Amino acid sequence: MLKVANRIVVAMCCVFAAMLCGCEDVVVEVIKSNAYLRTEVVKGDSKNCAVVLEAQQGTSYSVSIASEGDWAKFSTENTVTEGVMESKTKVVYIYFSKNASGESRVANVDVVLGGETFLLSFKQESYDSTIAFVRDWAELPVCKEENNYIYNTHYGEMGSKTNARNYTYCFDPKVRASLWVAYPLHKCYTSGSGNRNNSSFGFDPKVDDELQANLGRGSYNGWYDRGHQLPAADRKCSQQMMDQTFYATNMTPQQYNFNQNKWGALEGRVRNMICSDTLYVVTGAYFEGEHDSSIDSKTTDKSGNNCPTPTYYYKALLRTKKGNTGKSISEIDDAAQLRAIVFWMEHTNTGEDTNITASDCISVAELEAKIGFTLFPMLNDAIEQEVKAAAVPSEWGVN
């Protein structure tokens, strides 16, 4: 009976306290102090790292950094920052430069939060200073700082997105063309309002006009089309995406029969290989070696600039075998789940021929040996060689 009476008294006191503070429920949230890094390993080209603090509002904090050579600091250029928690969560950023030392480096982060101490650390991997362009995209080859190549990516509208990636290219001013154009291919790119009749050939705004072929007033001279590397039909998702495929950086002088027949048939075949997991494509033009007798070694643009003609063209493809795994390429550690192939074609007057055969196919490894670029670097290291060495035309509907 006494216990019951005590409970009643306690309950009445709680109700009375609630009435005094003008609320029906009194809930006191107690937050346990905590501090952690959002990531403990950062890439060599990363520029910051986040420390997350969690504690009661009004709790004092101190964060200090120790790194050999003081390469990691706060935005104030100091290695210590202090303050009071204004809310239950605070993010403190540590800033640093690219690590081109050739070795990884470690920074220790000590946090004092109220009466508790947290000892943290993160490692920054080394960055290859010869790498000119890095993105975590499965289609992007390794882009090296060499030969005055120019690397750029175009972005555009796709559905509700205003900056979806369109394509990346490696432009070589010596030949006034891109050596390769890399892009993802999915059904979301191939349907929409884009209409090639509303697009115009012209200069790429990301490259100096004088370095490009002048194609705005007509095609290359002779029997050479303005051959798309990324086909216009692959970018119907928006007019902006479509228009970008008509930039001179996406064009090469392509013999008109080859462009409109055999190469055009290959472009259509590649679109039929689209899957839910995304098909990754690198289309390229190879300018070395002896030309077929039906192809001139060079032509000119409408300003009279010399424009060398490619000796070969290729399309390198990578996708999952099932096509609906829901995984990114870097997550897959079983070579049997992937398939890759390269269609390698001599640039020649093919007439009305549209046949694609196994003789047009080579492996990614063979292509890399020819062109000197490393393709699909996002492949898991444990399976990369196996995936790149395999080329099974029948998996791609080719006999």
Secondary structure, DSSP 4 states (H G I P E B T S, - for coil): -HHHHHHHHHHHHHHHHHHHTT-S----PPPPPEEEES-SEE-TT--EEEEEEE--TT-EEEEEEEETTS--B-TTS-SEEEEE-SSSEEEEEEE-----SSS-EEEEEEEEETTEEEEEEEEE----TTEEE----TTPPPEES-TT-EEEEEEEEETTEEEEEEEEEEEETTTTEEEEEEEEE-HHHHSSS--GGG---B--TTS-GGGS---TTS--SSSEEEEESS-GGG--S-HHHHHHTTBGGGEEEEEHHIIIIIHHHHHHHHHTT--TT-EEEEEEEE--SPPPTTS-SEEE-TT--EEEPPSEEEEEEEEESSS-----GGG---GGGEEEEEEEEE-S--TT-----GGGEE-HHHHHHHH-----TTS-TTTHHHHHH---GGGGT--
